Amino acid sequence: MRSLLISLLLGLLLGLPFATGRLAFSRFGAYPHNDDFLYARCAQIMAEEHRYQHVSMIGSLTATVAAHSAWGALICSPLGFSYENLHLSVAIIGWIGAVCIFAVGRQLGASQVVSFITALTLVVGPYYYGMSFTFMTDVTAAALVAISSTAYFMGLKKQSNIWLLSGALGATAALWTRQTHLVVIVFPLFVLTLQAKETNNWKKTSLAMILSCLLPILGYCVYELGWLLPGNDNRLPRVSVRQYNLAYMRHCLLYVYQASILTGFVTLPLMPLMLAAIRHTTPNLQTRVRRWIGALAIMVSLIFLAIFLAKGGRLYITQATGYILHNGHYGPILLADQHDPGRWADMGDVEWPVIFWQILTLGAIANLGLLAWWTALTVWEWRTDRVDAGSRLVSCSAIGLIAIIPTAMLGLLLVIETLYDRYWMLFYPAIFLFLLTRFASRIKSLPAWTWGTSAILLSGMFAMSFVFTHDFLAWNQARGKQVEKWLGAGLTPAEFDAGSGINGWYRSLEDPDTWPRPGDKTLYWRGLADVALSIGPREGWNKIDQLTWHSWAVGRQCKMYVIQRNTPNAPTGP
């Protein structure tokens, strides 16, 4: 009973970072960001008019959003529609996803502390935490992968069809937030296939496979073929690879590099746990195996280090929406060293020294070696049958979870051009669950240095996430307040440009397909604007005002310009 109460308390404490942020940042308003206005408008219509309305980006492109919008509408229905409540809905589902990670750890037999540290690492990571202050699909999709994987694991462990069906429902909801999340069914299918081969009982296993994947596959067809929700059909061809050539292969290598580096980064607080588990495991390994796995781990780190050095140390993790975070949806949370006035999502002068990000990248590269060590050991144990019967399911589950990553990466690289925002949501829940399968039987108690170092790394990660999230909210409020001022002065949405997210929010109220207004041939509904916001001077425009907001990251006031077009209503390009 005492253990259960402690577990419940730790589960509640996983929500503390979200609650702390909401209390600390309550003075800031909530405003649209990036393309979350698409999902927000859909959620508003569902909450207020009780119907589904597909909202498109310029007539066609949008994510698979029904589950995400429905969740936002569910939270807003009793509380009233607002962006604040939409952000609350993301925080709630993010907390539920983290609790599921913790629960799997306990089911695996990991200690409460190990399970808590692992789940908390997911929560305080900049992607998961920062994006919970938006209504982007990222956190909802990642949480649904964690929820689905948890139900699948319980179904496999208890041989329960009800749990497997629950996992299938979770997977369907995940892909109805992001189509790519159909890949989560690789986990149960892989484990069930291994079990069927070992027991030669394909009849029983076939039923479990059907229960695990039929609903998600049907759900994908409903969306992609437009059977249920017109307007969502045939999205895949719009983002598909146009041409396979050498340039595309170079992009693929960059995507693999950035995905790997950022995965090493978000799992940095677990480095002490991985080292402690390795220290426990290596004495039981044959010398040949120990050397082979160690050499592989070192080789992985050296390969990434060589790429980093060959590019002059330029391919580092950055706060910017630059090349390494291309299409990462992480723009206005860790951004700002793009000093191009045309980059309307940037925050101007907010940037930390390059050396900081380079050191962080080197830490991520070292951590990648540890992840490679555990992956190699897991494959070796499975292939050589070096686990007892009671641990066989855990070993197979570890393989199934890690299989999600290459399956998603390979599948997406083959069909989609720009993809980082589409696969981190799949990678991270799978990575954390995989590591829990490795920690469970190897870390029974944590030495003081292990949990102490993890606590320091967790605190550092959360501090960085917290600081840049503050800056994003302060910056976005400066934009939002200026828009309110313009509207109060009688301007119409067509007459101002506050950035694509805010522009799209008002355009979607006029037209759910968000086509350009008549006479406007520019991108993001800005061509008819006479006044705009900018981070710097712009040719053909005059500065008429200057907004300021305080940045915690650099400890000073930062500026944003209000500019006015020299010649009214004369579109000047995208």
C-alpha positions in Angstrom: 0.0 0.0 0.0 2.8 2.4 0.9 4.6 1.6 -2.4 1.3 2.3 -4.3 0.9 5.7 -2.6 4.4 6.7 -3.4 3.9 5.7 -7.0 0.7 7.8 -7.2 2.6 10.7 -5.6 5.4 10.4 -8.1 2.9 10.2 -11.0 1.4 13.5 -9.8 4.8 15.1 -9.4 5.4 14.4 -13.1 2.8 17.2 -13.7 4.7 19.6 -11.5 6.9 21.1 -14.3 3.8 21.8 -16.4 2.0 23.3 -13.4 5.0 25.4 -12.5 5.2 26.9 -16.0 1.6 27.7 -16.0 1.7 29.5 -12.7 5.0 31.3 -13.5 3.8 32.4 -16.9 0.2 33.1 -16.1 0.8 36.8 -16.9 1.3 36.0 -20.5 -1.5 35.5 -22.9 -1.8 32.6 -25.3 -1.7 33.3 -29.0 -1.4 31.3 -32.3 2.0 29.9 -33.2 3.2 28.4 -36.5 0.3 26.4 -38.0 -1.5 25.5 -34.8 -4.3 27.9 -35.8 -5.5 25.1 -38.2 -6.0 22.7 -35.3 -7.3 25.5 -33.0 -10.0 26.6 -35.4 -11.1 23.0 -35.9 -11.2 22.5 -32.1 -13.2 25.8 -31.7 -15.8 24.7 -34.1 -16.1 21.2 -32.5 -16.4 22.8 -29.0 -18.9 25.5 -29.9 -20.8 24.2 -32.9 -20.5 20.4 -32.2 -19.4 19.6 -35.7 -16.2 18.7 -37.5 -14.8 21.3 -40.0 -11.7 20.6 -41.8 -9.4 23.6 -41.8 -6.8 23.6 -44.6 -3.5 25.4 -45.2 -4.1 27.4 -48.4 -6.6 24.9 -49.7 -4.9 21.6 -49.1 -1.9 20.9 -46.9 -2.6 20.1 -43.2 -1.8 17.5 -40.7 -4.1 14.6 -39.6 -5.7 16.5 -36.7 -9.1 14.9 -35.8 -8.0 13.3 -32.5 -5.8 16.3 -31.5 -8.6 18.8 -32.2 -11.2 16.6 -30.5 -9.0 16.4 -27.4 -8.7 20.2 -27.4 -12.4 20.6 -27.9 -13.1 18.1 -25.0 -11.1 20.2 -22.6 -12.5 23.5 -23.9 -16.2 22.4 -23.9 -16.6 22.8 -20.1 -14.0 25.6 -19.7 -14.8 27.7 -22.7 -12.8 28.0 -25.8 -9.5 29.9 -25.6 -5.9 29.4 -26.5 -5.1 29.2 -22.8 -7.4 26.2 -22.5 -6.0 24.6 -25.7 -2.5 24.9 -24.2 -3.9 23.3 -21.0 -5.2 20.4 -23.0 -1.7 19.8 -24.4 -0.2 19.9 -21.0 -2.7 17.4 -19.6 -2.2 14.9 -22.4 1.6 15.4 -22.1 1.4 14.6 -18.4 -0.7 11.4 -19.1 1.9 10.3 -21.6 4.7 10.7 -19.0 2.7 8.8 -16.4 2.4 6.0 -18.9 6.2 5.9 -19.2 6.4 5.7 -15.4 3.8 3.0 -15.2 5.6 0.8 -17.7 8.8 1.1 -15.7 7.0 -0.1 -12.6 5.4 -3.0 -14.5 8.9 -4.0 -15.8 10.1 -4.1 -12.2 12.2 -0.9 -12.3 12.5 1.0 -9.1 10.2 4.0 -8.5 13.2 6.4 -8.6 14.5 5.0 -11.9 11.0 5.0 -13.5 10.4 8.6 -12.2 13.8 9.9 -13.5 13.2 8.4 -16.9 9.6 9.8 -17.3 10.7 13.2 -15.9 13.5 13.3 -18.6 10.8 13.2 -21.2 8.8 15.9 -19.5 11.5 18.5 -19.1 13.1 18.0 -22.5 12.8 21.2 -24.6 10.6 19.6 -27.3 8.1 18.0 -25.0 8.0 20.8 -22.4 8.2 23.8 -24.8 5.6 22.5 -27.2 3.1 22.1 -24.4 2.7 25.9 -24.5 1.4 25.7 -28.0 -1.4 23.8 -29.7 0.9 22.1 -32.2 0.3 18.3 -32.6 3.7 17.3 -31.4 3.1 16.7 -27.7 -0.3 15.1 -28.2 1.1 12.7 -30.8 4.1 11.8 -28.6 1.9 11.2 -25.6 -0.5 9.0 -27.6 2.4 6.9 -28.8 3.4 6.4 -25.1 -0.2 5.6 -24.2 -0.6 3.2 -27.1 2.8 1.5 -26.3 1.8 1.1 -22.7 -1.4 -0.6 -23.5 0.3 -2.8 -26.1 2.9 -3.8 -23.5 0.2 -4.7 -20.9 -1.6 -6.7 -23.5 1.6 -8.7 -24.3 2.5 -9.2 -20.7 -0.9 -10.3 -19.5 -1.9 -11.9 -22.9 -5.0 -9.7 -22.8 -6.9 -9.0 -26.0 -8.6 -6.1 -24.2 -5.3 -4.4 -23.6 -4.2 -5.1 -27.1 -7.4 -3.5 -28.4 -6.8 -0.5 -26.1 -3.4 -0.2 -27.7 -4.9 -0.3 -31.1 -7.4 2.5 -30.1 -4.4 4.6 -28.9 -2.5 3.9 -32.1 -5.5 5.0 -34.1 -5.8 8.2 -32.1 -2.0 8.8 -32.6 -2.2 8.4 -36.3 -5.3 10.7 -36.4 -3.0 13.3 -34.9 -0.1 12.4 -37.2 -0.4 9.9 -40.0 3.2 8.7 -39.5 2.3 7.3 -36.1 0.8 4.2 -37.7 4.4 2.9 -37.3 3.8 2.3 -33.6 2.1 -1.0 -34.5 5.5 -2.3 -35.4 6.0 -2.8 -31.6 3.3 -5.4 -31.0 3.6 -7.0 -34.4 7.3 -7.6 -33.9 6.9 -9.1 -30.5 3.9 -11.3 -31.5 5.8 -12.5 -34.6 8.7 -13.6 -32.4 6.4 -15.3 -29.9 4.6 -17.1 -32.7 7.9 -18.4 -34.1 9.1 -19.6 -30.7 5.8 -21.3 -29.7 4.6 -22.3 -33.2 1.1 -21.1 -32.2 0.2 -18.9 -35.2 -3.5 -19.3 -34.7 -3.6 -17.6 -31.3 -1.0 -15.1 -32.3 -2.9 -14.1 -35.5 -5.9 -13.0 -33.5 -3.7 -10.9 -31.3 -2.0 -9.4 -34.4 -5.4 -8.5 -35.9 -6.6 -6.9 -32.7 -3.3 -4.9 -32.5 -3.3 -3.5 -36.0 -6.7 -3.7 -37.7 -8.1 -0.5 -36.2 -5.1 1.6 -36.9 -4.9 0.4 -40.5 -8.6 1.1 -41.0 -8.1 4.5 -39.4 -5.4 5.3 -41.8 -7.5 4.3 -44.8 -10.4 6.4 -43.4 -8.2 9.4 -43.4 -5.9 9.0 -46.4 -8.8 7.9 -48.7 -11.2 10.5 -47.3 -13.8 8.0 -46.4 -15.0 9.8 -43.3 -13.5 13.3 -43.2 -13.4 14.9 -46.6 -10.4 17.3 -47.1 -7.9 15.1 -45.4 -7.6 12.6 -48.2 -4.4 12.2 -50.3 -2.1 14.3 -48.2 0.9 12.0 -48.6 1.5 12.9 -52.3 1.8 16.6 -51.4 4.8 16.0 -49.1 6.4 13.1 -51.0 9.9 13.1 -52.5 10.0 14.7 -55.9 13.2 13.2 -57.1 15.7 10.6 -55.8 19.2 12.0 -56.6 22.5 12.7 -54.9 21.2 15.9 -53.4 18.4 14.0 -51.8 20.8 11.4 -50.4 22.8 14.3 -48.8 19.6 15.5 -47.2 18.9 12.0 -45.9 22.3 11.8 -44.3 21.6 15.2 -42.7 18.3 14.0 -41.3 19.8 10.9 -39.8 22.6 13.0 -38.3 20.2 15.6 -36.8 17.7 13.0 -35.5 20.6 11.0 -33.9 22.2 14.1 -32.3 18.9 15.4 -30.9 18.0 12.0 -29.6 21.3 11.9 -27.7 20.6 15.4 -26.4 17.1 14.7 -25.0 18.3 11.5 -23.2 21.4 13.2 -21.6 19.9 13.2 -18.1 19.8 9.4 -18.4 23.5 9.1 -19.1 24.4 8.3 -15.5 21.7 5.6 -15.4 23.1 4.1 -18.6 26.6 4.1 -17.2 25.5 2.5 -13.9 23.6 -0.2 -15.7 26.6 -0.9 -18.0 28.8 -1.2 -14.9 26.4 -3.8 -13.5 26.2 -5.7 -16.8 29.7 -5.9 -18.1 31.1 -8.3 -15.5 28.6 -10.9 -16.7 29.6 -10.6 -20.3 32.3 -12.6 -22.1 35.4 -10.6 -22.8 35.0 -11.0 -26.6 31.4 -9.8 -26.4 32.3 -6.9 -24.1 35.0 -5.7 -26.4 32.9 -6.1 -29.5 30.0 -4.1 -28.1 32.3 -1.5 -26.6 34.1 -1.1 -29.9 30.8 -0.6 -31.7 29.7 2.1 -29.3 33.0 4.0 -29.6 32.8 3.7 -33.4 29.3 5.2 -33.5 30.4 8.2 -31.4 33.6 8.6 -33.5 31.6 8.6 -36.7 29.3 11.4 -35.5 32.3 13.3 -34.0 34.1 13.0 -37.3 31.1 14.6 -39.1 30.9 17.3 -36.5 34.6 18.1 -36.9 34.7 17.8 -40.7 32.0 20.5 -40.9 34.1 22.8 -38.7 31.9 22.3 -35.7 29.0 24.0 -37.4 26.5 21.1 -37.2 25.6 21.7 -33.6 22.4 21.8 -31.7 21.1 25.3 -31.8 18.4 27.5 -30.4 17.5 28.6 -34.0 15.2 27.3 -36.6 18.3 26.7 -38.7 19.4 23.8 -40.7 19.9 21.4 -37.9 16.3 21.9 -36.7 14.9 22.1 -40.2 11.1 21.8 -40.0 11.4 20.8 -36.3 8.3 22.8 -35.1 10.6 24.0 -32.4 11.0 27.4 -33.9 9.9 30.0 -31.4 11.1 28.1 -28.3 14.7 27.5 -29.0 15.5 29.9 -31.8 16.7 33.4 -32.6 20.1 33.4 -34.3 18.5 33.9 -37.8 18.9 37.7 -38.3 16.8 37.8 -41.5 13.9 40.2 -41.2 11.9 37.9 -43.5 12.0 35.2 -40.8 8.9 36.2 -39.0 9.1 33.5 -36.4 12.5 34.6 -35.1 13.0 36.5 -31.9 15.8 38.8 -32.9 18.7 39.1 -30.6 18.2 36.1 -28.3 21.1 33.7 -28.7 23.6 32.0 -26.5 27.3 31.6 -27.4 28.1 29.0 -30.1 30.5 27.2 -27.7 27.6 26.4 -25.4 25.7 24.6 -28.1 28.9 22.9 -29.4 29.7 21.5 -25.9 26.0 20.3 -25.6 26.4 18.6 -29.0 29.5 16.8 -27.9 27.7 15.5 -24.9 24.9 14.3 -27.2 27.5 12.5 -29.4 28.9 10.7 -26.3 25.5 9.8 -25.2 24.8 8.3 -28.6 27.6 5.9 -28.0 25.9 4.7 -24.8 22.6 4.2 -26.7 24.4 2.2 -29.4 26.0 0.1 -26.6 22.6 -0.8 -25.2 21.0 -1.4 -28.6 23.9 -3.8 -29.6 23.7 -5.7 -26.2 19.9 -6.1 -26.6 20.2 -7.5 -30.1 23.0 -9.8 -29.0 21.0 -11.1 -26.0 18.0 -11.7 -28.2 19.8 -13.5 -31.0 21.9 -15.7 -28.7 18.9 -16.4 -26.3 20.9 -15.2 -23.3 17.9 -14.3 -21.3 15.7 -16.6 -19.1 12.2 -17.4 -20.0 10.8 -14.8 -17.6 12.8 -12.0 -19.2 12.1 -13.1 -22.8 9.1 -10.9 -23.2 11.0 -7.9 -21.9 13.9 -8.6 -24.3 11.5 -9.0 -27.3 9.7 -5.8 -26.2 13.0 -3.9 -26.2 13.7 -5.1 -29.7 10.2 -4.2 -30.8 10.4 -0.7 -29.3 13.8 0.0 -30.8 12.6 -1.4 -34.2 10.1 1.5 -34.4 13.0 4.0 -34.9 14.7 2.5 -38.0 11.3 1.6 -39.4 10.0 5.1 -39.1 13.2 6.7 -40.3 13.6 4.4 -43.3 9.9 4.7 -44.3 9.9 8.5 -43.9 13.2 9.0 -45.7 11.8 7.0 -48.7 8.6 9.0 -49.0 8.8 12.4 -47.3 11.2 15.3 -48.0 11.2 17.2 -44.8 10.5 15.1 -41.8 12.1 15.9 -38.5 8.9 17.2 -37.0 7.2 14.0 -38.1 9.4 11.5 -36.4 10.8 12.9 -33.1 7.3 12.2 -31.7 7.7 8.6 -32.6 11.3 8.3 -31.5 11.3 9.7 -28.0 8.6 7.6 -26.3 10.1 4.5 -27.9 13.6 5.4 -26.7 12.5 6.1 -23.1 10.5 2.8 -22.9 13.4 0.9 -24.5 15.8 2.3 -21.8 13.4 1.3 -19.1 13.5 -2.3 -20.3 17.3 -2.2 -20.0 17.3 -0.5 -16.5 14.6 -2.7 -14.9 16.7 -5.8 -14.1 20.0 -4.0 -13.8 19.5 -1.1 -11.5 18.0 -2.1 -8.2 19.4 0.8 -6.3 21.0 4.0 -7.4 24.4 5.0 -6.0 24.5 8.6 -4.8 26.6 9.8 -7.7 24.1 8.4 -10.2 20.9 10.0 -9.0 22.9 13.1 -8.0 24.3 13.6 -11.5 21.0 12.8 -13.1 19.3 15.4 -10.9 21.9 18.0 -11.9 21.4 17.2 -15.6 17.6 17.2 -15.2 17.8 20.6 -13.5 19.9 22.0 -16.3 17.6 20.6 -19.0 14.5 22.0 -17.3 16.2 25.4 -16.7 17.0 25.7 -20.4 13.5 24.7 -21.4 12.0 27.0 -18.8 14.1 30.0 -19.8 13.4 29.7 -23.5 9.7 28.9 -23.0 9.5 32.2 -21.0 11.1 34.0 -23.9 8.8 32.5 -26.5 5.7 33.5 -24.4 7.0 37.0 -23.8 7.9 37.5 -27.4 4.5 36.0 -28.6 2.6 38.2 -26.2 4.3 41.3 -27.6 3.0 40.3 -31.0 -0.4 39.5 -29.7 -0.8 42.8 -27.8 0.1 44.7 -30.9 -2.5 42.8 -32.9 -5.1 43.7 -30.2 -4.0 47.3 -30.5 -4.4 47.3 -34.3 -7.9 45.7 -34.1 -8.9 48.3 -31.4 -7.8 51.0 -33.9 -10.2 49.6 -36.5 -7.8 47.7 -38.7 -9.0 44.5 -40.4 -6.9 41.4 -40.4 -6.1 41.9 -44.1 -4.4 45.2 -43.2 -1.7 43.9 -40.8 1.0 41.2 -40.8 1.9 39.8 -37.4 3.4 36.6 -38.7 2.0 33.5 -40.4 0.4 31.9 -37.3 -1.6 35.0 -36.3 -2.3 35.9 -39.9 -3.6 32.3 -40.5 -5.8 32.4 -37.4 -7.8 35.4 -38.6 -7.8 34.2 -42.2 -9.3 30.8 -41.1 -12.2 32.7 -39.5 -13.0 34.1 -42.9 -12.3 31.0 -44.9 -11.7 27.5 -43.5 -9.6 26.7 -46.6 -7.5 29.8 -45.9 -7.0 30.6 -49.6 -5.2 33.9 -50.3 -7.5 37.0 -50.2 -8.5 38.4 -53.6 -5.6 40.5 -54.9 -3.0 38.8 -52.6 -0.5 36.5 -54.3 2.0 36.4 -51.4 2.5 33.6 -48.9 0.9 33.6 -45.5 -1.9 36.2 -46.1 0.4 39.2 -45.8 0.3 40.8 -49.2 -2.4 43.3 -48.5 -1.0 44.5 -45.2 0.0 48.1 -44.7 1.6 47.6 -41.2 3.6 44.7 -40.0 6.0 43.4 -37.4 9.6 42.7 -38.1 12.8 41.9 -36.2 14.8 44.3 -38.4 14.5 47.0 -41.1 12.8 46.0 -44.4 13.2 47.6 -47.8 10.1 49.6 -48.8 8.9 49.9 -45.2 9.3 52.6 -42.6 9.7 52.0 -38.8 6.9 53.6 -36.9 7.2 52.0 -33.5 9.3 49.6 -31.5 8.0 46.9 -29.1 10.1 45.6 -26.3 10.0 42.4 -24.3 12.3 41.0 -21.6 14.4 37.9 -22.4 15.6 35.7 -19.6 18.0 33.9 -21.9 20.1 37.1 -22.5 19.0 39.0 -19.4 17.9 42.2 -21.2 15.1 43.9 -23.2 14.8 42.8 -26.8 13.1 44.7 -29.5 10.6 44.1 -32.3 9.8 46.7 -35.0 6.4 47.9 -36.1 6.8 48.9 -39.7 4.6 50.6 -42.3 4.6 50.1 -46.1 5.7 53.2 -48.1 3.1 52.6 -50.7 -0.2 51.3 -49.3 -1.6 48.1 -50.6 1.3 47.3 -52.9 2.3 43.6 -52.3 6.0 43.1 -52.3 6.5 39.4 -52.6 6.3 36.4 -50.3 
